[in-house]
Amino acid sequence: MIDVLAMKNSQLSVISTYSRFLIFLFSLTLLAGCTSYIPREKLPFPLTGEACDSTVKVVTVPLPVIASSPNEGITSGALAAFLIHNKKDEINTMLAPQINQNSNFGVTASLYGAFYPTPERVIEFNLSQSSKVNHDYEFRIRDISQLDKKLELNANFFKLSDGSSRFFGFNAKSPQQLETNYANDEVGYNLSAGYQVGKHYQIAIGDRFRDVDIKRGAVKKIPYIKDLFSASSVPGRDGFTTHAPRITFSYSTLNDRDTPTYGGYARFTFEPTLKALGGAGDYRRYEVETKGFIPLDNARYVSVFRLMYNQTLGKDVPFLEQSILGGETTLRGYGRNRFIDNSFFLCNLEERIRLFRWEVFNVTADWEVAPFIDLGAVMESLDKASSNNFEFNPGIGFRAIVRPNIVGRVDLGIGKDGPAIFVGLGYPF
């Protein structure tokens, strides 16, 4: 009991220290940022376009970077966010060059860009290269301008290597003592086309491809997955290929896609992976998700819930293609891919509280605090779920929102392995 209390007190101390540090960093940001007005001809396409005035407002926000996650450890560095505005004083382009230092990956240089040429089109890219193992090159586009805005097109192309990846074994009781490290070196794409049926329904078809090579990771103090687990016990341990068509039915009454404050959402997805298309095996995935957003006091308080069930059926399914929990969008008290099995059930509850709305450098931002609870478990199938296998992860989030499309977040969750801190863009769900 004394050890448990000591661990909890240590976790609370970490969270308190980190919260004070965030306030300190925010204060530095207020002192260092600036707003400039630059002739549009000096900011050529695609940085600006017809949606921008002849004189363009550019907000520059330098930020220190401090992040800590169970898989990656502590990362420190700096970034500068350049926010280019259009005639409506909305963000038309965001560029964020960044340089970080991490004991596992060395120095990482990256450039993130997001372009919003019209309300119906979003283009994003991320270019990141570390001196050890890690890299991430991604390009994403979403377009809803076709067929009277009834057709939604999405495309994502990627080449990445994550040297912080972990594998603990299968099922909800996989022990921390079996923790191993590896790098999943991947290349692939994810494509989809959705057609709006009526006001609230959409049917979408898609295609997903990923070619994965399992290599030695960057965390040398943890055993390599191939030294502890055999290929026969862990399908996909020596790499695999997935090629899967997909069909999705969804229903949405959300008032905004990226920063909703009201409405509901439901989705059913069926995705078979086929050997005939070059996949590693014949298996199929089913996923059901529902979300709800309930506002109070003119959306100053927004109660949010998500329920999600995922099941993967088939023989010799690669371990990274099975049902997985852990990380910044599922169980925020654990690192990515902490729990793996044939199925998972997940419940997320979050209260998003707007503390204040503040104009900083001529940009209006909502500043939120979001206490949350994540509850979930992996299992062989839903009928074999056991209450003893569920993980309970309480935590708190801090968010800055520039509507309608920019969300910066810091989430601190607590699991049985200790606290986890995630920093990123976009709401977790």
N, C-alpha and C positions, 0 to 999 in steps of 0.2 A: 504493500500500500504506500509506503514512504517513497519507493522508487517511482510509482505512478504519479504521485503528487508532485514530486520533484520534476518529472518530465513535463507535466502540464504547466507548472510554474515557469519552467524554462521556455516553453512554447509561447506563453503569454508575454514573457519578457521580450522575446524576439519580435513579436507582433507590435508591442508598444514602442520598442526602439525604432522599428521600421516605419511606423506611423509618424513618429516625430521627425524622422529623416525625410519623409515625403513632404511634410510641411516646410521643412528647411529648403528642400530642392525647389518647391513651388515659389517660395519667396525669392530665391535666386533667379528664377525664370522671369518673374515680374520685373526685376531690375535689369535683366539682360536683353529682353526682347525689344523689337522695334517694328514700325510700320513705314514702308517706303512707297512712293508713287513713281512708276517707271513707264516711259513711253512704250506702247505695245510693240513697235517695230524692233525694240531691243530684246523682246521676249518672243522669239519666233514660234510657229507651230511646231510641236503640239502643246507647247507650254500655254499658249493663248489661242484664241480663235475669234469668230464673229460675235460670240457671246460676251466678249470683254470690251471695255471702253478703250478709247484711244490712249488714255492714261490708266495704267493698271495698278490696283492696290496689291502690294505684296507684304505679307506679315511674316517676319522672321522670328522664330522661337527656338533659341538654343536650349538644350536640355541635357543634364547629366543622365547616364543610364546606370541603374543599379537593379539587378535582377538576381533572383535565387530560386532554383527549382531542384527537386529531388534528383533528376537525371543529370542536369548540366552543371550543378553547383553554382558558385557565385560568378556573375558577369558584371563588369564595370566598364564604363566608357562614356561617350558623348555623342549626341546627334544634333542636327539643326533641321528644324521643320520649316519649309518655305511654303506658305499658303497664298496662292494666286487667286484673286477674286474676279467674278464676272460683273456685269452691269447691275444685277440684282443683289450684289454684295454677298453672293454665295460663293463657296469655294469651287473654283473651276479646275485647279490643279494643285496637287500636293507632292512635293519632293522632300525626301528625308534621307540624306547621306548620314552614315553612322560608322563609328569605329569602336570596337570593343576589345577587351582583354579577358581571357578566361584561362585558368590553369590547365584545363584539359585540351582546349582547342587553339591556344595561342592567341594571335591577333586576328580579328575578323573585320573586314571592311565590307560594307553593304550600301546599297542604294535602293530605296523603295519609292515607287511613284504611283500616283493615282490620278487619273484624268476623268473629268466629268464634262465632256463637250456639250452634252444635252442631258436633260433629266432622264432620257430613255436609254442612255448609253454610258457604261462605266468600263474603263480600261485600267488595268493594274499590272505592274511588274515588280519583281524583286530580284536583285542581283546580289549575291552574298558569297564571299570566299574567305575561308579561314586558312591559317598557315598549317593547321593540322586537321586532316580528315574531312571536316565539314565543308559543304558548299550547298547552295540553294539558288537555282535559276528557275523562275516561274513567270508565266505570262497568262493573264486572265482577262476575259472580256464578257460583258453581259449586255445584250441589246434587246429592247422591247419596242423598237420603233416600227416593226414590220406588221403588215396586215391589220392596219388600224389599231395597233398596239395590242393585238391579241396573241401574237407570236413572240415567245421569249426564247432567245438563243443564248447559250452559255458555252464557253470553251475555256479549258485550263490545260496548259502544257507545262511540264516540269522535268527538271533533272536535279536530283538532290542526293546528299549523303549526310546522315545524322549519326555521328559517332558517339552520341550519348545514350543510344537505345538500350533498353533493358529487357531481360526475359527471366521470369521467376519460376516457370513451369505453368501447368494448366490448373484450372478450377479455382474456386474462391478461397481456398486455404493454402495457396502456394506460398511457401515460407520465405521470409526475407533472407534466410541463410542460403537459399539457392540462387541469389541474385547474380546474373551474368550480364556482360556488356557485349555489344557488337555495333557495327555500322551497317544500316540498310541503305545500300547504294541503288538508287531507283531512277528510272526514266519512264515517262508515260504521259497519258492525256486523259481527260474526262470531258465528254461532250454531251450536250442535251438540247432538245428542242421541245418547248411546251406550248400548248395551244389553250387559250382561255375559252371555257365553255360557260356561257352565262356570265353572271357578275362575280361569282365567288369560286368557281371550280376550274381546275386545270388538269389536263392529261399531258404527260411528258414522256418522250422516249429518249434514251441515252445510250452511250457506249463508253466503256471504261477499259483502259489498258494500262498495265504496269508491269515492268520487267525489273525484278529485284535480285540483287546480288548481296549475299551476306558476307561482310568483311570484318576484319579486326577493328574494334572500336578505339576510341580515344581515351577511355578511362582505364588506365593501366592497373589501378589498385583493385579492380574487380575482375574475376575470371572471365575469359573469353567463352562465349556460348558453345563453341565447338569443342572446347576442352572439358565441358561438364555434361553436355547433353549429346546423345547420339542422333544421327540422321533418322534412324528408325523410330525414335521416340518423339521427335519434333519434326513433323512434315514441313518442308520449306526451309529447313536449317541451312541447306546448301544453295539456296536461291530458288526462285520460281517465277513463272509468268502467269498473269491473269488477263483474260480478255472476256469481258462480260457485257452483253446488252442489258438494258434496264427499262422498266416501265414504272411510272409513278402517277398516282392519283392524289390530288391535294384539294383542300378546301381552305379558304382564307377570308376572314373579315378584318384583317389587320389594317390599321389606318396608315401604316408606313412599313416598307419592307426592311429598312436598315435600323430605324430607331422607333419602333412601334410603342405606343402607350395605351392602345385600346384594341380589343378584338380577340379572335380565336384563330387557331390554325390546326389542321389535321392532315396527315400524310400517310399513305401506304406505298411501299416500294417493294418490287420483286425484281431480283437480279440473279440470273443464272450464269455461272461461269462454265464454258464449254471447251472440251479438248478439241473439238472440231474447228474451233476458232483460234487455236493455239494456246489455250489455257493449260495450267498444270493438271487439272482434273475436271471432273463433272461434279459440281456442287452448286447450291443455290442459297440465296440470302433473302430473308423476309425482314422488313422493318416497318414498325408502326410508331408514329410520333404525334403527340398532341401538345399544344401550347396555349396558354391563356394569359391575357393582360387585362387587369382590372384597375382602372384609375380612380383616385379620390382627390378631392380638393383641387380641381382643375389640373389633374395629372401631376401634382406635386408628390403624391405617393402613388406608386404603381406596383400592385401585387402581381407577381409573375410565377407561373408554374409550368413545368414540362414533365410529361410522362413519355417514356420511350421503351419499346421492346424490340429486340433484335435476335434473330435466330439464323444460324448457318447450318445447313444440312448437307451431308455427303461424306465420302470416304477420303482420307488423306488430304484434308483441307490444310493448306499452308497456315502456319501459326499466325502470321500477320493478316490473314484473310478471315480469321474466326471472329467471334464477338468479343470486343475489347472495351474495357473501362479503365479510366485513369487519365488525368491530364486536365488542361485548362478549360475544356468544354464538357466534361462529364463528372468525374469525381475529383474535385479540386484540392483534396487533401493528399493526393498521390501524384507521382510522375506519370508520364505517358505510358500507355500499354502495361499498366501494373497487373491487371487481372485479365485472363484469357480463358474462354471456354466456348461451348457450342451456342450459348445464349446469354443475354443479359437483360436485366430490368433496371430502369433508372428513373428516379424522381428528383427533380430540382425545384426548390422553392426559394424565391428571392423577393425581397422588398426593396424596390428602387426609390430612394428618397432624395428629392432635389433639395439640396441645402440652400443654394442661392443661384441666381442667374446674374452673370457678371460680364461686362464688356471689358476685355483685355486686348489692347492694341487694336481697337476698332473691330474686334471679333466677339460676338456674343456667344457665350458658352454656358451650358448648364453643368453644375458641379454636383455630383451625386455620391451618396454613400449607400451601400447595398449589402446589408446582412443577409446571409444565405445558409441554406442547408442542402447538402447533396446526399442522397440515399440511393444505394445501388448494389447489385450483386451479379456475378456471373454464375451460370448453372448449366447443367446438361440440357434441360428443357424447363419451361415455366412450371409444369406440374411437379417438378422435383425441387422447386425453390424451398429454401429453408431460412427461417428468420435469423439463424445463427450465422449465416453467410453474408448478411447485408452489412455494408460499410456505411457508417454515419460520419459525414464530414461537415461540421459547422465552419463558418468563416465570415469574412467581410470583404466587400469590394469597394474600390474608390474609382469613380469614372468622371471624365470630362467629355461632354458631348457638344459638338458644333453641328447643329441640325442643318440639312436633313441627312447627312451621310458620314460624319466623322465621329468615332467613339474611341477614346483612349482609356485603357483600364489597367488597374492593378488589383488582383484577387489574392487574398491570403486564406488558405484553407488548412484545416488540421485533420490529419489522419493518424492511424495507429503508428505509422513510421515516423511521425513528427510533422512540423509545419511545412507547407509548400507555398511559394510565392510565384505568381505568374504575371507577366507584364505583356500587353499586346494591344492590338487594334480590334474594334468590333465587340459587340456584346457576346458573351459566351453561348447564348442561345436566344 
